[in-house]
């Protein structure tokens, strides 16, 4: 089989090297890769184009969500408030916003296109809540750290300890970007 060379972005180059594709010096293209087979080429490109983003922004795992929820409810109990329940719709909304911030490189309650909390709620088909609130953070490595920062911020603390809120959704994306979306009844 003849040599085939491809020009690729850095992420693909890393994947190509991880897939043990040999590097040659006698190929006259920029990347100088010898492809092992058409099937391998397809696998590498599919992984680079479709596999990496999905893996990079997976939903919060159940054990992590339980720890995060327990931390929220411990803070609420200390203030004499009842616990929040985890809500799947609010979690989809929180995860979507965390991923969007990570993917598009911004950090704000309002996306670059002008959409905010209400538009995101409509976008995931959320219903049943008349009150919504959101906490976002970026850069904290773990739940205790991000919770300490939120509890020391008056606005974020007010959301965490609002007696009218009954449910929460949790999101986290690379960066890390943390999102809590709260919902309360009418």
Buried (B, 14 or more C-beta within 10 A) or exposed (E): EEBBBBEBEEEBBEBBEEBEBEEEEEBEEEBBBBBBEEEBBEBBBEBBEEEBEEEEBEBBEEEBBEBBBEBBBEBBEEEEBEBBEBBEBBBBBBBBBBBBBBBEEEEEEEBEEEBBBEEBBEEBEBEEBEEBBBBBBBEBEEBEEBBBBBBEBEEBBEBBBBEEBBBBBBBBBEBBBBBBBBBBEE
